[in-house]
Amino acid sequence: MYTETTFRDEIQKIWTDIQAFKPAWYKMGSRDIEINDAWEMYEHARTSNLSELLLGDVKLRSQLEVLNNFGTTSGTETTMERNTLVGEKKQKISPANVQATLKEQLGKAYRAQDGIALIRRGSVLNDGWWWPFKNDAWVIGGIHGLKRFHMTMAAVPDDLLWDTGDKRPRVLGRELTGLATFGYKLIGVPAWAKRDPNDPVPIPKSGENAPKAPIKTIPVPAKDVREAISNVFAPQVKTTATGATFTLYYEALKKIKGIDEIKNGILKDEVDFEKYDFSKI
């Protein structure tokens, strides 16, 4: 893991590689400003309030219900604080919106600092000065914090994984490449079952005794379970995760030559749910 000094030292050494991913539309600050902001992003992801960080498309950041429940991760100002985030209903989302919802939810237990923590150390990446470098800091921070990454979609469109024009991974493809590089794997779905609709045993009404005969159940297909809970990526070996570096991350990104490497890699490298012990990581 990084200290602020080791973080800064490594970033300075590979700054040319980092700048190669800067979008044309992003107005970059000085190198020191960008590194300072990225350090804050890294630390806030590593010490996030929750054990999971959420992966998804841009729509994820416009759902006020999601932001209220899971919070956002930011290095400095969020898009809410910059007043540039618009919700699904096309209304502006600001820290005041989040604070008001929290106050309603928590009542007397509400504290103003809860809202600040929610928009700095939450689970949805939402930095007001975003570019791929900040995204990478978020990913590595989460990996060093041994966070699980929950992708909020069961099926992943190709255009979220790969840029066919520039022939390189898009943001979600970068994130999944980083997770795979540092030992994360997709956790399989649990064995779910539901009551067999053809079972003649009646379901007891409230207050009645349970039926004597056991209720028959039928298994739920794994595809249906996956659609319900989406994808969860979790670390496998602690030292592999905590040994993640930007240098290794960028080396891995340079080696990716096509979308199939991503789709046939971490998206199919699955660990059985029943065999994964979340408490050991």
N, C-alpha and C positions, 0 to 999 in steps of 0.2 A: 504494500500500500504506500501511498504518497504522504510525505509531509509537504508543506507549502514550498519549502526549498527544493526538494527533489522533483516536485511537480514542475516548478518553474524552470529548473535546470534542463529537464528532459525536453520540455516544449520548445525552449530556445534552440536546442540542437536540431530539432526536426521542423522548425518553423516554415521552411520552404515547402516541405511536403504538405503541411497543414494548409498553407495558403493556396495550394493547387486546387483545393476543393471549395474555394470561396465562390459563391454565386456572383454573377455580374451585378445583380441588383443590390447586393449588400454593401453598405457604406461602412468600411472597417475603421475602427478607432486605432489608436497606436498599439503597437505590440504589447506594451505593458498593460494597457487597459483591457485588451482582449484576454490576456493571460489571467489577469486578476478576476475578470468576470467568469472565466472558465473554471478557475479554482473554486469560486463560490458555488458554481453549478455542481462541480464534482462533490464538494463537501455536503451540499444539501441533498443530493441524490444518495450519497453514502449513508447519511444519517436521517433518511426520510422517516416520517412518522409511522408509515405502514411498512409491512414486510413485502409488499408487491408494488412494482411500477407498471404502468399501463402502456402498452404499445397499441398503435392504431393509426388511422388516417386523420386528416385535418379536422374532420367532423367531430372527433372525440373531444377537441378543445372548445367546441361551441355548445356543448350540452351542459347547461347550468346545473342540472341534477347530478351529473357525474362530477363536476368540479366541486359541488358542495359536499359530496360524499367522500371523494378521494383526494381532493386538493390538487394543487399544481406544484411543479418543481421549477424553480427559477434561480438563476445566479444573482441577477440584480432585479430590475423592474420587470414585472410580468406584462403581458399584453393588456391585462385588465387595468394595471396601473397607468399604462400609456394610453388607455381608453381606445384601443384599436381592436379589441376582441368583440365580435358580434355573435350573439347566440342564435339558436335555431329559429327563434321567433323574430329575428332581426332587431332585437333590442341590444343596446350596449350592455356588456357585462363588466362590472367594475368591482373593486374590493368592497365597496359599500353594499353591492348586491349580495356578495358572499357573507359579509358581516351580518346583514339583516337576517339572512336565512339561518345562520348559526345562532343568532340571538333568539330567534323563534324556536329553534330546535332545543337549545340548551336551557332556556329560561334563566333562572337565578344562577345557574352554574356558568353562565356565559362570562367570558373574559375577553377583552379587546385583543390581547396578544394571541388568542386562539386563531383569529382570522389571519394575522400576520404569519403564523406558523403554517397555516393551511395553504397560503399562496407562495410559500418559500420551500417547504419541505414535504409537499404532498406527492402524489403519484403520477400526475399527468404533466408531461413536459410542456411548458408554456412560457418560454423566456421572451421578453420583449425585444431582445437583441439577438435573435436566433440566427445561426448559420451552422453548417455541418460540424465545425469544431466544437461548438457548444453542445451539440447533440452527442458527439463522441465523449465529451466530459461527463455528460449525464449517464451514458451507458457504462463507462468504466467506473464511475462513482457507485452506480447500482451494483455492479459486479463485485467491487471491493467491499460493499456493504452486505454481500451475500443475499441480495434481494431476489425474489422471484420476479420474472417478467411475464405479465399476463396479457396476451394479445387478444384484443376485444373483437375478434372476428374468427369464425371457424374456417372460412375459405379466404385465401389471400389472392387478390388480383395480381396478374403479372406486372402491371404497370406500377405497382407499389414496390416491387422488388428490383426491377431492372430498367435502366435507361438505355433503350435501343439506339438512340442517336449518339450518345457519348460513350456507349458500350462500357458502362460501369454500374455498380449497384446504386439504386435509389436509397432514400433514407431508411426505409424499413429493411431493405436488403443489407444495408450497412449494419444496422442493429443486430440482425440475425447472424450475420457473419461474425460480429464481435462476440456474441454469446457462444457461438460454436467454437470460436478460437480459444475461448477460456473455459471450456469444459461444460458448458450448459447443454442440457438435453430436454427434449419435449417429454413431458410427463404424460403417460397414458391415461386413459379415462377409467374411472372406477366402475365396478360392475353394478349397474343399476337394474332394478326390476320394478315392475308395476303389477297391480292386481289384474289377474286374468279376467277380462270382461265376461267370459263364458263360465266363470266359477259360480255355481248356484248358491254358495254360502252367502247369506245376506250380511251386509255391513250394518253393525248395530247402530241404532240411533243414540243420541245423547242420553246418558243415564241408564242405558240397557247393558246387560252383561255381554261380553264378547262371545262370538259363536264358538261352540265346542270344537268343530272341525277346523283344521288349519286353512287359512285363506290361500288359495292357489295364486301363484305369481308367474309372470312370464318375463324373460330378460328384455331389456331395452337395447336396441342395436347401438353399437359403439358410435356410429355416425350420428345418431340422434343425441347421444350424450355430448359428443364433441360440439354439436351445434348449440347445445344448451349452455355449456360452460367454456367454450372456445379453447384456446391453447395456453398452456402454462409451461414456461421454460424455467428450469431450476438448476442450480449448481450441483455438480457431482462430487468434486474433490475441492476441499477448502483451499488448499495451497495453490491449486491451478487458478482458481478465481482471484485470490488475493495477489497472485503474481502477475496479473494483467498489467500491461503497459501500453501507452500510446504507440510506441515504436513497433511492438509486435502486432498491434491492431492495424496499423497502416501497412505493414508488410503483408498481412493476411488479405487486406482489401486489394492490394496490387496483384495478388495471385488469382483473384476471381476473374474468370474469362467469359462467363455466361450465366444465365439465369438457372440453368439446370444444376449447377453446382450448389446453388442455394436451395432450390426445391428438393433436390435429392440428398441434401445434407441434413441440416438441423430440422427441417420440416418433416423428415421421415425417420430420423434417428430417435427412436422413442424408448423410454424406460417404462417398464410395467408399473402401473400405479400402486399395486399392492406390495411391490418390492422396494419402493422408494421411501426412505425414512426421513421425513422433513426435519425431525428433531436432531439429526446427526450433523447437520451442516450449520 
